[in-house]
Amino acid sequence: MASSNRSLAQTRILKVHNGSLGSFRDTKTLETWELPTVTKELEPLREAAKELRGGSTPVGFPTETVYGLGADATRSDAVKGIYKAKGRPSDNPLIIHICDLTMLRSLLGQGEETNRDVIADPIPAIYKPLIEKFWPGPLTILLLNSKPSKLAPEVTAGLPTFGARMPDSPLALSLIHLAGVPLAAPSANASTKPSPTTAAHVMNDLNGKIHIILDGGPCLVGVESTVVDGLCDPPVVLRPGGVSIDRIRECEGWAGVVEGYKDASEIGASAPRAPGMKYKHYSPKARVVLYEAPVKDGQRQNGIPLEEVWRVVDAQEQRISQLGYEKIDHFPKIGIVSTRTWTTWAGFGNAERGGTGGVKSNFTRVKSSQGMDSSDYFFAVQEGELYGNSSSRKLGHVIEVSLGIETKDIARGLFSALRHLDQREVDVIYVEGVEDEGGIAAAVMNRLRKAATKILGYE
């Protein structure tokens, strides 16, 4: 029976061991990706490639950024399978993934003749410095779709352009090579949810909707690729990602690149030029409250503003007063994602008010119920019970995820942290933002702003 007709309850995770998965014939030109002659590591990839060539059900696979949901970009039935599995809006364009420049050129058609009767390279010259510096890697370039197009129309969502990238993952490159076609591949999550950075994340979202997930371990970058458009003047970064705008500006022809993702005319456009520009995205089920990083020189914040802490505490104290402690059937679960400056429990563990003019002060405290656990690939977690000094009884439960202070660690752990807190069924997630000027921090804050229910600054 054809793979496309099998029961979709049979989602399997196939482990791929790091080994000899392939290499470029020439790392300077990136023209041809080659496979080793014999290797057991390729067997799961061969099975997945067979699924991609003959079926209409996409395959989950890892890249250096996040896990992708891949399908043959040249067949409409295959690409439609992506939209079906994810529940993705059909006007949200897809990025195609290629294994080498030979594959990319085959999609662009023939270049124009030069004055010397030589056929020009169909890859626009503006992108050559970026390709030389960042490919394979987390950078997507926008290209004109050829006429007639070799891509399924569902890839471009009606646009005259398509996005292409070469992932920095031997596993992904070998899978594409074995499939023999470019792969359309958005992130392998249910649409609007945080992007997956482990095979388990993909299984959690898409179990029963796809047949195969290739497990290559956790993703090292943790946020999606940067998307650039060099076909306009000045060139534009449409989505911040794994390559910073500062590094792009160092390349010839890109010194004047502008931040299109901050342009109001681009955000929510009826025909978004890149994924993630129109729809609410990266969102957990819980309410997300993002605190923007302070902008004043030397200003540091050690946690959530006191008024928010007391709002949570007072609301629960009032419920206890009205109903009686024995009748309280829900204790709020508070999630915290801390990065650079928030102290332990982000203010919930040491809030104080009153205490002057003979008035007794009020305190909050958090009693640890589980110590710091750093067994996760990306972050450390600690848990505690929230108390107020007006009562010896607990008011709620606190789960804090610490991502670390380095931007690369924050980026790598961000989506995983949001997913972890969602699985713990927290009611709210308070997130400490970072300064987003330059570097991958711009990608971190871009994703957080799209995930947030509420965005606040410090007074």
Residue pairs with C-beta under 8 A, 6 or more apart in sequence:
2 54
2 55
3 50
3 51
3 54
3 55
3 57
3 211
4 54
4 55
4 56
4 57
6 211
8 57
8 208
8 209
8 210
8 211
9 208
10 211
11 203
11 206
11 207
11 208
11 209
11 210
11 211
11 212
11 213
12 211
12 212
12 213
13 199
13 203
13 213
13 214
13 215
14 44
14 47
14 48
14 212
14 213
14 214
14 215
15 44
15 215
16 41
16 44
16 45
16 171
16 214
16 215
16 216
17 41
18 41
18 216
18 217
19 39
19 40
19 41
20 36
20 39
20 41
21 35
21 36
21 39
21 41
21 42
21 45
21 170
21 171
21 173
21 174
22 33
22 34
22 35
22 36
22 170
22 173
22 174
22 177
23 33
23 34
23 170
24 30
24 31
24 32
24 33
24 34
24 100
25 31
25 32
25 33
25 34
26 32
29 101
30 100
30 101
30 131
30 135
30 136
30 166
31 100
31 101
31 102
32 100
32 102
33 99
33 100
33 173
33 174
33 176
33 177
34 177
35 42
35 174
35 177
35 178
36 42
42 174
42 178
44 214
45 171
45 174
45 175
45 178
45 214
46 178
47 212
48 59
48 61
48 175
48 178
48 212
48 214
49 175
49 178
49 179
49 180
51 57
51 59
51 211
51 212
52 58
52 59
52 70
52 71
52 72
52 78
52 175
52 179
52 181
52 183
53 72
53 179
53 180
53 181
55 78
55 81
55 211
56 71
56 75
56 77
56 78
56 80
56 81
57 81
57 85
57 210
57 211
58 69
58 70
58 71
58 78
58 81
58 82
58 85
58 210
59 69
59 70
59 71
59 175
59 210
59 211
59 212
59 213
59 214
60 67
60 68
60 69
60 70
60 188
60 196
60 199
60 202
60 206
60 210
60 212
60 213
60 214
61 67
61 68
61 70
61 171
61 172
61 175
61 185
61 188
61 213
61 214
61 216
62 68
62 169
62 171
62 172
62 199
62 214
62 215
62 216
62 217
62 219
63 97
63 167
63 168
63 169
63 172
63 185
63 219
64 137
64 138
64 167
64 168
64 169
64 219
64 220
64 221
64 242
65 138
65 167
65 219
65 221
65 222
65 223
65 224
65 225
65 241
65 242
66 187
66 188
66 195
66 196
66 197
66 219
66 221
66 222
66 223
66 224
66 415
67 187
67 188
67 189
67 195
67 196
67 197
67 198
67 199
67 201
67 202
67 213
67 219
68 97
68 167
68 172
68 183
68 185
68 186
68 187
68 188
69 82
69 85
69 86
69 185
69 186
69 187
69 188
69 202
69 206
69 210
70 97
70 175
70 179
70 183
70 184
70 185
71 78
71 79
71 81
71 82
71 183
71 184
71 185
72 78
72 79
72 179
72 181
72 183
72 184
73 79
73 94
73 96
73 151
73 152
73 155
73 181
73 182
73 183
73 184
74 150
74 151
74 152
74 181
74 182
75 152
76 152
76 153
76 154
78 152
78 184
79 94
79 152
79 154
79 155
79 184
80 154
82 88
82 94
82 184
82 185
82 186
83 89
83 90
83 154
84 209
85 206
85 209
85 210
86 186
86 189
86 190
86 191
86 206
87 190
87 191
88 186
88 191
89 191
89 278
89 279
90 154
90 157
91 157
91 158
91 270
91 271
91 272
91 278
92 157
92 186
92 272
92 275
92 278
92 279
93 155
93 156
93 157
93 159
93 162
93 163
93 272
93 273
93 274
93 275
94 154
94 155
94 156
94 157
94 163
94 184
94 185
94 186
94 275
95 140
95 162
95 163
95 164
95 165
95 184
95 185
95 186
95 225
95 227
95 275
96 107
96 151
96 155
96 162
96 163
96 164
96 165
96 182
96 183
96 184
96 185
97 164
97 165
97 166
97 167
97 172
97 176
97 182
97 183
97 184
97 185
98 104
98 107
98 164
98 165
98 166
98 176
98 182
99 166
99 173
99 174
99 176
99 177
100 166
100 173
100 177
101 123
101 131
101 166
103 176
103 182
104 123
104 164
104 166
104 182
105 121
105 122
105 123
106 150
107 143
107 146
107 150
107 151
107 164
107 182
108 122
108 123
108 143
108 144
108 146
109 122
109 146
109 147
110 119
110 122
111 119
111 120
111 121
111 122
112 119
112 120
113 119
113 120
114 120
123 131
123 143
124 143
124 230
124 231
126 230
126 231
126 235
126 253
126 254
127 141
127 143
127 230
129 251
129 252
129 253
129 254
130 139
130 141
130 228
130 230
130 248
130 251
130 254
131 141
133 247
133 251
134 243
134 247
135 165
135 166
136 166
136 167
136 168
136 169
136 173
137 166
137 167
137 168
137 242
137 243
138 165
138 167
138 168
138 221
138 223
138 224
138 225
138 226
138 241
138 242
138 243
139 165
139 225
139 226
139 228
139 241
139 242
139 243
140 163
140 164
140 165
140 225
140 226
140 227
140 228
140 239
140 241
140 274
141 163
141 164
141 165
141 228
141 230
142 161
142 162
142 163
142 227
142 228
142 229
142 230
142 231
142 238
142 273
142 274
143 161
143 162
143 163
143 164
143 231
144 160
144 161
144 231
145 151
145 156
145 159
145 160
145 161
145 162
149 156
151 162
151 182
151 184
152 184
155 162
155 184
156 162
157 271
158 271
159 271
159 273
161 229
161 231
161 273
163 227
163 274
163 275
164 182
165 225
166 173
167 173
169 216
171 214
171 216
175 183
175 214
176 182
176 183
186 275
187 195
187 196
187 224
188 196
188 201
188 202
188 205
188 206
188 213
189 195
189 196
189 201
189 202
189 205
189 206
190 205
190 206
191 279
192 279
192 280
192 281
192 282
192 283
193 205
193 282
193 283
193 284
193 419
194 201
194 282
194 283
194 284
194 414
194 415
194 418
194 419
194 422
194 451
195 223
195 224
195 282
195 415
196 202
196 204
196 205
196 415
196 419
197 218
197 219
197 222
197 378
197 412
197 415
197 416
198 217
198 218
198 219
198 377
198 416
199 213
199 214
199 215
199 216
201 415
201 416
201 419
202 213
203 213
204 419
204 423
206 213
218 377
218 378
218 412
218 416
219 412
220 412
221 242
221 411
221 412
222 378
222 411
222 412
222 413
222 414
222 415
222 416
223 241
223 242
223 411
223 414
223 415
223 440
223 443
223 444
223 447
224 239
224 241
224 242
224 275
224 276
224 443
225 239
225 241
225 242
225 243
226 237
226 239
226 240
226 241
226 242
226 243
226 244
226 245
226 248
226 443
227 237
227 238
227 239
227 241
227 274
227 275
228 235
228 236
228 237
228 238
228 248
228 257
229 235
229 236
229 238
229 260
229 273
229 274
230 253
230 254
234 256
234 257
234 258
235 253
235 254
235 256
235 257
235 258
236 257
236 258
236 259
236 260
237 245
237 248
237 257
237 258
237 259
237 260
237 261
238 260
238 261
238 266
238 273
238 274
238 277
239 261
239 274
239 275
239 276
239 277
239 446
240 259
240 261
240 440
240 442
240 443
240 446
241 440
241 443
242 411
242 440
242 443
244 438
244 439
244 440
244 442
245 257
245 259
245 438
245 442
246 438
246 439
248 254
248 257
249 255
249 257
259 442
260 266
260 273
261 267
261 277
261 446
266 272
266 273
266 277
267 277
267 278
268 277
268 278
269 277
269 278
270 278
272 278
276 450
280 450
281 447
281 450
281 451
282 415
282 418
282 447
282 448
282 450
282 451
283 450
283 451
284 418
284 419
284 421
284 422
284 429
284 451
285 422
286 335
286 421
286 422
286 425
286 426
286 427
286 428
286 429
287 427
287 428
287 429
287 453
287 454
288 418
288 428
288 429
288 431
288 448
288 451
288 452
288 453
288 454
289 308
289 428
289 429
289 430
289 431
289 452
289 453
289 454
289 456
290 431
290 433
290 448
290 449
290 451
290 452
290 454
290 455
290 456
291 301
291 304
291 430
291 431
291 432
291 433
291 456
291 457
291 458
292 433
292 445
292 455
292 456
292 457
292 458
293 432
293 433
293 434
293 435
293 436
294 300
294 301
294 458
295 435
299 458
300 341
301 341
301 342
301 432
301 458
302 341
302 342
302 343
302 346
302 347
303 309
303 342
303 343
303 345
303 346
303 347
303 348
304 342
304 346
304 347
304 348
304 430
305 347
305 458
305 459
306 347
306 351
306 353
308 430
309 347
309 348
309 351
309 364
310 351
310 353
312 332
312 334
312 348
312 396
313 351
313 364
313 386
313 388
313 395
316 331
316 332
316 395
316 396
317 388
317 390
317 391
317 395
319 328
320 328
320 391
320 393
320 395
325 393
331 394
331 395
331 396
331 397
332 395
332 396
332 397
332 427
332 428
333 396
333 397
333 398
333 399
333 424
333 425
333 426
333 427
334 348
334 386
334 396
334 397
334 398
334 399
334 426
334 427
334 428
334 430
335 399
335 400
335 401
335 421
335 424
335 426
335 427
335 428
335 429
335 430
336 342
336 345
336 346
336 348
336 398
336 399
336 400
336 401
336 429
336 430
336 431
337 400
337 401
337 403
337 414
337 417
337 418
337 421
337 429
337 430
337 431
337 432
338 346
338 400
338 401
338 402
338 403
338 432
339 403
339 404
339 405
339 410
339 432
339 433
339 434
340 405
340 432
340 434
341 432
342 432
343 349
343 350
344 382
344 400
345 366
345 384
345 398
345 400
346 400
346 430
346 432
348 364
348 366
348 386
348 398
349 364
349 365
349 366
349 384
350 363
350 364
350 365
351 363
351 364
352 361
352 362
352 363
352 364
353 361
353 362
354 360
354 361
354 362
355 361
362 388
362 389
362 390
363 388
363 389
364 386
364 387
364 388
364 389
365 386
365 387
365 388
365 389
366 384
366 385
366 386
366 387
366 398
367 384
367 385
367 387
368 382
368 383
368 384
369 383
369 384
369 385
370 381
370 382
370 383
370 384
371 382
372 380
372 381
372 382
372 402
373 380
373 381
373 382
374 380
374 381
376 416
376 420
377 416
378 403
378 409
378 412
378 413
378 416
378 417
379 401
379 402
379 403
379 404
379 413
379 416
379 417
379 420
380 401
380 402
381 399
381 400
381 401
381 402
381 420
382 399
382 400
382 402
383 397
383 398
383 399
383 400
384 397
384 398
384 400
385 394
385 396
385 397
385 398
386 394
386 395
386 396
386 397
386 398
387 393
387 394
387 395
388 395
399 421
399 424
399 426
401 413
401 417
401 420
401 421
403 409
403 410
403 413
403 414
403 417
404 410
404 413
407 434
407 439
407 440
407 441
407 444
408 440
410 434
410 441
410 444
411 440
411 441
411 443
411 444
414 444
414 447
414 448
415 447
418 429
418 451
421 429
431 448
431 452
433 445
433 448
434 441
434 444
434 445
435 441
436 442
436 444
436 445
436 446
449 455
